[in-house]
């Protein structure tokens, strides 16, 4: 028997949102506090990135561990022993595959993609912001190098 009744599980799963999750809000607030301006949940980009710096073509995803299959080799056997294993294994494998396809498509379009796990955002927000700042710096540096080479 599972931890929750079918009705409780239905209510819990129904309360899961794709926008303005606590992990997304935490990262956004810290970026805003540091003076970074961005767009959220951009619908015209593949995967609807949670945070987008259009100027730098930087797309950021805040991924919840369960839904995106973190440590899949550990999670998958647990799901296979749980309720409705075919549904859950299939769902999360599709999510993982979709994440991969979205990353590939965005990269092909010239975007840089960063993905952070939810627990990483909640416990190490400063480190996540540092990675974003370093990525922006590298993008700026590459743009400068490209503009310098075209002048010669």
C-alpha angles and dihedrals in degrees: 000000000000129000094255137039118248090257092051091049090049091051093047094048091046091057093058110108132197096209132053095010116172091255092051092047092050093052093043093051092051093048090048091048089055092052101259117141121203145154123253131221096355105202098194093064124077111267093013095254115228094226126020132187099195093185091061098031089238119153120191127194125195104206125196110224098232099045095045097042104245110190088010094179088062099036098047096063089048091053091047089059094046136077118303094000097176092057096047098042091048093046095051094042088054090049091051092048091047090050089053092048092048091051091050094047094048092047090050088053090055098259127135113227127207124183124192128188117235096241089048090055093046097047102030106029093147091054091050091051090048090055090050092049092049091049092051090049091051091049091050090048092051090049090050092049091049093049091047092052093051091053093059 
